[in-house]
């Protein structure tokens, strides 16, 4: 799900068809930044990339004319939506239906033209200036043509200055969601059934660098792999060694969103999920597995998890 990061930008993972009509969707990390008037996407969360890594793509919000659900048309992928930008259509794939609806809503809200309130003195002065600029109160607007990614883009040379007069702040139209995603099973090995699996980013023990790893939680262990294609885990953490799992209180120091910690006898593992929902889902899943393994009586002091308050 899209979420608001520390800089009040809307972020999250989506799959995008970068090469038009290729039918090939690639996983990218998107940042909707209304202050910079842009939608940018990276290979991964910039927090996990080398400092100064350039984005894979960028679109000015003024270029985007419409964002809509594409599943009722000729969908290129499940949970697909289309973004009209200049003379090109960008097809993107969300994680699920709710993710699709939220991205369509926030993108349309960020790109729509807002009407200033007449009661605002600044807007009244601006309207008076606009009427004085041309006969009949119509403002003459000039246009320019640019080539963006091989696509000609026609845009006004003067930007509409309505941001100060629009209702509400950009940072308020998406609250931090605290809902849970359901558990899912990726594989079913003969030994222990997988309770939850998916990609997270973890901090290394020695170099303290952050790398994306594929995590698997079963009835007895938490293992992480270099990728979901690997059969042998890089490390296995027995649940019997886990003292507690909780949202990390040092996230402000580490400047990491959606960070939680797995505290064991020998080490504390710092793990970053892709969204607040995913973080709470991992905490709840691991906590539940420990309760199931040890029993309610013994696990109460060992597992630290509280249901997040819905805002």
C-alpha positions as CSV (number, residue, x, y, z in Angstrom):
1,X,0.0,0.0,0.0
2,X,1.2,3.6,-0.6
3,X,2.4,5.2,2.6
4,X,3.7,8.6,3.7
5,X,7.4,8.7,4.4
6,X,9.4,11.0,6.7
7,X,9.5,13.7,4.1
8,X,5.7,13.6,3.6
9,X,6.0,12.0,0.2
10,X,3.7,9.1,-0.9
11,X,5.8,6.0,-1.5
12,X,5.4,2.3,-2.4
13,X,6.3,-0.5,-4.8
14,X,4.5,-1.0,-8.1
15,X,5.2,-2.9,-11.3
16,X,5.5,-0.8,-14.4
17,X,5.7,-1.6,-18.1
18,X,8.7,0.6,-18.8
19,X,9.0,-0.3,-22.5
20,X,5.6,0.5,-24.1
21,X,3.7,-2.5,-25.5
22,X,6.4,-4.9,-24.2
23,X,4.0,-6.7,-21.8
24,X,7.0,-7.0,-19.4
25,X,6.4,-5.4,-15.9
26,X,9.3,-4.6,-13.7
27,X,9.2,-4.0,-9.9
28,X,10.0,-0.4,-9.0
29,X,9.8,1.9,-6.0
30,X,7.7,5.0,-6.6
31,X,7.8,8.4,-4.9
32,X,5.0,10.9,-5.4
33,X,6.4,14.2,-4.4
34,X,3.9,17.1,-4.7
35,X,6.5,19.6,-3.5
36,X,8.8,18.8,-6.4
37,X,5.8,18.3,-8.8
38,X,7.0,14.9,-9.8
39,X,6.5,11.2,-9.8
40,X,9.8,9.3,-9.8
41,X,10.7,5.6,-9.6
42,X,13.8,3.8,-8.6
43,X,15.2,0.3,-8.8
44,X,14.6,0.0,-5.0
45,X,13.9,2.2,-2.1
46,X,16.5,5.0,-2.2
47,X,17.3,4.3,1.4
48,X,18.7,0.9,0.2
49,X,20.6,2.3,-2.8
50,X,24.0,4.0,-2.8
51,X,23.8,7.7,-2.1
52,X,23.0,9.8,-5.1
53,X,21.6,6.9,-7.2
54,X,19.6,8.4,-10.0
55,X,15.9,7.4,-10.6
56,X,14.9,5.0,-13.3
57,X,12.2,7.3,-14.5
58,X,10.5,10.6,-13.7
59,X,7.3,12.3,-14.9
60,X,6.2,15.8,-14.0
61,X,2.7,15.8,-12.4
62,X,1.6,18.6,-14.9
63,X,2.2,16.0,-17.7
64,X,-0.3,13.5,-16.2
65,X,-3.8,14.1,-17.5
66,X,-5.6,11.0,-16.1
67,X,-5.1,7.9,-14.0
68,X,-7.7,5.1,-14.2
69,X,-8.4,1.5,-13.5
70,X,-7.5,-0.6,-16.6
71,X,-8.9,-4.0,-15.5
72,X,-12.2,-3.5,-17.3
73,X,-10.5,-2.6,-20.6
74,X,-8.0,-4.9,-22.0
75,X,-5.8,-5.5,-18.9
76,X,-2.2,-6.2,-19.4
77,X,-1.9,-7.6,-15.9
78,X,-4.0,-8.2,-12.8
79,X,-4.8,-5.1,-10.7
80,X,-3.6,-3.0,-13.6
81,X,-4.1,0.8,-14.0
82,X,-3.2,3.2,-16.7
83,X,-1.6,6.7,-16.4
84,X,-1.9,9.1,-19.3
85,X,1.1,11.3,-19.6
86,X,1.5,13.4,-22.7
87,X,1.2,11.2,-25.7
88,X,2.0,8.0,-23.9
89,X,0.1,5.6,-21.6
90,X,2.0,4.0,-18.7
91,X,0.5,0.7,-17.5
92,X,1.2,-0.1,-13.9
93,X,0.3,-3.1,-11.7
94,X,-0.6,-2.8,-8.0
95,X,-0.2,-5.5,-5.4
96,X,-4.0,-6.0,-4.9
97,X,-7.3,-4.3,-5.5
98,X,-7.0,-2.0,-2.5
99,X,-3.5,-1.0,-3.5
100,X,-4.8,-0.2,-7.0
101,X,-7.7,2.0,-5.7
102,X,-5.4,4.0,-3.3
103,X,-2.7,4.7,-6.0
104,X,-5.3,5.8,-8.5
105,X,-6.9,8.1,-5.9
106,X,-3.7,9.7,-4.7
107,X,-2.3,10.2,-8.2
108,X,-5.5,11.8,-9.5
109,X,-5.7,14.0,-6.4
110,X,-2.1,15.1,-6.9
111,X,-2.6,16.0,-10.5
112,X,-6.1,17.5,-10.7
113,X,-6.6,21.2,-11.0
114,X,-7.8,22.8,-7.8
115,X,-10.2,25.7,-7.7
116,X,-9.2,28.5,-5.3
117,X,-11.6,29.7,-2.6
118,X,-13.1,33.1,-3.4
119,X,-12.9,34.1,0.2
120,X,-9.1,34.0,0.2
121,X,-7.6,37.5,-0.3
122,X,-4.6,36.1,-2.1
123,X,-6.9,34.3,-4.5
124,X,-9.0,37.4,-5.0
125,X,-6.0,39.4,-5.9
126,X,-4.7,36.7,-8.2
127,X,-8.1,36.5,-10.0
128,X,-8.1,40.3,-10.4
129,X,-4.6,40.1,-12.0
130,X,-5.7,37.3,-14.3
131,X,-8.7,39.3,-15.5
132,X,-6.5,42.3,-16.2
133,X,-4.0,40.4,-18.2
134,X,-6.3,39.7,-21.2
135,X,-9.7,40.8,-22.6
136,X,-12.7,39.0,-21.3
137,X,-10.9,37.7,-18.3
138,X,-9.2,34.9,-20.2
139,X,-5.5,34.4,-19.6
140,X,-3.3,33.8,-22.7
141,X,-1.2,30.8,-22.1
142,X,1.8,29.8,-24.2
143,X,3.0,26.3,-24.7
144,X,6.3,24.5,-25.2
145,X,7.2,21.1,-26.6
146,X,9.8,18.9,-24.9
147,X,11.1,15.4,-25.7
148,X,10.9,13.2,-22.6
149,X,12.0,9.6,-23.1
150,X,11.5,9.9,-26.8
151,X,8.0,11.2,-26.4
152,X,7.0,14.8,-27.3
153,X,5.3,16.5,-24.4
154,X,3.3,19.7,-24.8
155,X,3.0,21.8,-21.6
156,X,2.1,25.3,-20.6
157,X,5.1,27.6,-20.0
158,X,3.4,29.2,-17.0
159,X,2.4,27.0,-14.1
160,X,-0.9,27.6,-12.4
161,X,-0.3,29.0,-9.0
162,X,-3.2,27.5,-7.0
163,X,-1.3,25.5,-4.4
164,X,-1.5,28.2,-1.8
165,X,-5.3,28.6,-2.3
166,X,-6.3,24.9,-2.6
167,X,-8.1,23.2,0.2
168,X,-6.1,21.0,2.6
169,X,-2.4,20.2,2.6
170,X,-0.9,17.6,0.3
171,X,0.5,15.7,3.3
172,X,-3.1,15.2,4.7
173,X,-4.7,13.3,1.8
174,X,-3.2,9.9,2.7
175,X,-2.9,8.9,6.4
176,X,-0.5,6.3,7.6
177,X,-2.4,3.1,7.2
178,X,-2.3,0.6,10.0
179,X,-4.4,-2.2,8.5
180,X,-3.0,-5.7,8.2
181,X,-2.3,-7.7,5.1
182,X,-3.4,-11.4,5.3
183,X,-0.7,-14.0,5.7
184,X,0.2,-15.9,2.5
185,X,2.2,-19.0,1.7
186,X,4.7,-19.0,-1.1
187,X,5.8,-22.7,-0.9
188,X,4.8,-25.7,1.0
189,X,7.9,-27.8,1.8
190,X,7.3,-31.3,3.3
191,X,9.0,-30.4,6.6
192,X,7.3,-27.2,7.9
193,X,4.6,-25.3,6.2
194,X,5.5,-21.7,5.4
195,X,3.4,-19.2,7.4
196,X,4.6,-16.1,5.7
197,X,7.2,-15.2,3.0
198,X,8.3,-12.1,1.2
199,X,11.1,-9.6,0.6
200,X,12.4,-7.3,3.3
201,X,15.6,-5.3,3.8
202,X,18.0,-6.2,6.6
203,X,21.1,-4.7,8.1
204,X,24.3,-6.7,8.0
205,X,26.0,-7.7,11.1
206,X,29.5,-6.5,10.3
207,X,29.4,-3.9,7.5
208,X,26.1,-2.5,8.7
209,X,24.9,-2.2,5.1
210,X,21.3,-2.9,4.0
211,X,20.4,-5.6,1.6
212,X,17.2,-7.0,0.3
213,X,16.6,-10.6,1.3
214,X,13.8,-13.1,0.9
215,X,12.4,-14.1,4.3
216,X,10.5,-17.2,5.2
217,X,8.7,-17.9,8.5
218,X,7.6,-21.4,9.3
219,X,6.5,-23.1,12.6
220,X,10.0,-23.2,14.1
221,X,12.3,-20.8,12.3
222,X,12.8,-17.5,10.4
223,X,15.1,-18.0,7.5
224,X,16.3,-15.5,4.9
225,X,17.7,-16.1,1.4
226,X,19.5,-14.1,-1.2
227,X,16.4,-14.5,-3.4
228,X,13.3,-16.5,-3.6
229,X,15.0,-18.8,-6.2
230,X,17.6,-19.9,-3.7
231,X,17.1,-23.2,-1.9
232,X,19.7,-22.8,0.9
233,X,19.1,-19.9,3.3
234,X,21.9,-17.5,4.2
235,X,20.8,-17.9,7.9
236,X,18.2,-19.5,10.0
237,X,16.9,-18.0,13.2
238,X,15.2,-20.6,15.5
239,X,12.1,-19.1,17.1
240,X,13.1,-20.6,20.4
241,X,16.0,-18.0,20.5
242,X,13.7,-15.0,19.8
243,X,13.1,-13.0,22.9
244,X,10.9,-10.4,21.3
245,X,9.8,-8.9,18.0
246,X,8.5,-5.3,17.8
247,X,8.5,-2.0,15.9
248,X,12.0,-0.6,16.2
249,X,12.4,2.4,18.5
250,X,15.7,3.4,16.8
251,X,14.0,4.0,13.4
252,X,14.4,7.7,13.9
253,X,18.2,7.3,14.5
254,X,18.6,5.0,11.5
255,X,16.3,7.1,9.3
256,X,14.4,4.1,8.2
257,X,10.6,3.7,7.6
258,X,8.7,0.6,8.5
259,X,11.6,-0.8,10.6
260,X,11.2,-3.7,13.1
261,X,13.6,-5.7,15.2
262,X,13.9,-9.3,16.0
263,X,15.8,-9.7,19.3
264,X,17.5,-13.0,19.9
265,X,20.0,-14.3,22.5
266,X,23.1,-13.4,20.5
267,X,21.9,-10.5,18.2
268,X,19.3,-8.0,17.3
269,X,18.2,-8.2,13.7
270,X,17.0,-4.9,12.1
271,X,14.5,-5.5,9.3
272,X,12.8,-3.0,7.1
273,X,9.5,-3.9,5.4
274,X,8.1,-2.2,2.3
275,X,5.1,-0.6,4.0
276,X,3.6,-0.1,7.4
277,X,1.0,-2.9,6.7
278,X,3.7,-5.3,5.8
279,X,5.8,-4.4,8.9
280,X,2.8,-5.0,11.3
281,X,1.9,-8.2,9.3
282,X,5.5,-9.6,9.9
283,X,5.4,-8.7,13.6
284,X,2.0,-10.3,14.1
285,X,3.0,-13.4,12.1
286,X,6.3,-14.0,14.0
287,X,4.6,-13.3,17.3
288,X,1.8,-15.8,16.5
289,X,4.3,-18.5,15.5
290,X,6.1,-18.1,18.8
291,X,2.9,-18.3,20.7
292,X,1.9,-21.4,18.8
293,X,5.3,-23.0,19.5
294,X,5.7,-22.1,23.2
295,X,2.1,-21.9,24.3
296,X,0.3,-18.8,25.7
297,X,1.7,-19.1,29.2
298,X,5.4,-19.0,28.3
299,X,5.2,-16.6,25.4
300,X,3.6,-13.7,27.1
301,X,6.9,-12.3,28.4
302,X,8.8,-13.2,25.3
303,X,6.8,-11.6,22.5
304,X,6.2,-7.9,22.3
305,X,3.3,-7.1,19.9
306,X,0.4,-4.8,20.3
307,X,-2.4,-4.2,17.8
308,X,-1.8,-0.8,16.1
309,X,-4.4,1.8,16.7
310,X,-6.5,2.7,13.7
311,X,-6.6,6.4,13.0
